[in-house]
Amino acid sequence: MRLVKYEVCPVQSLTENRGTTKPLGEQGKCTLFLYQGKVYALGHLCPHQNAPLDGAPVENGQVVCNRHGYCYKLGTGSCSTLGGYALPRYPVEIENGMVIVTVREF
């Protein structure tokens, strides 16, 4: 396993309180959320029914799935609607205005 950093997009291209799905390398994806000036990177699909989170709103620090309204905490990825669900969460850095996301690859 190794840690790989991907330069994903400029911070200024993100919309406050709205998810934006971006590629991570050749096959991966994540959804970025800009909330209260901080960028979060989470998995791009809701684990409840694999609904895409692109365009999903953020309300009170939680991502709200567009399909059924399941809520996920930005800080942890855990589901506050129903136990047992969670989104993967990836470390984020900002360098020269660019969002850098770190993922584990095998």
URPEGI-V475893 format. One record per backbone hydrogen bond with DSSP energy under -0.5 kcal/mol. NH is the residue of the N-H (numbers start at 1). CO is the residue of the C=O. If there is no record, write none. Layout:
NH_CO + NH_CO
//
This chain:
2_105 + 4_103 + 6_101 + 8_6 + 8_99 + 9_99 + 11_97 + 13_10 + 14_11 + 17_34 + 18_15 + 19_56 + 20_32 + 22_30 + 24_28 + 25_23 + 27_24 + 28_24 + 30_22 + 31_42 + 32_20 + 32_30 + 33_40 + 34_15 + 35_33 + 35_38 + 38_35 + 40_33 + 41_90 + 42_31 + 43_88 + 46_51 + 50_46 + 51_46 + 53_44 + 55_19 + 56_53 + 57_64 + 58_17 + 59_62 + 62_59 + 63_72 + 64_57 + 65_63 + 65_70 + 69_65 + 72_63 + 73_78 + 74_61 + 77_73 + 79_85 + 80_71 + 81_71 + 85_82 + 87_77 + 90_41 + 91_102 + 93_100 + 95_93 + 95_98 + 98_95 + 99_9 + 100_93 + 100_98 + 101_6 + 102_91 + 103_4 + 105_2
//
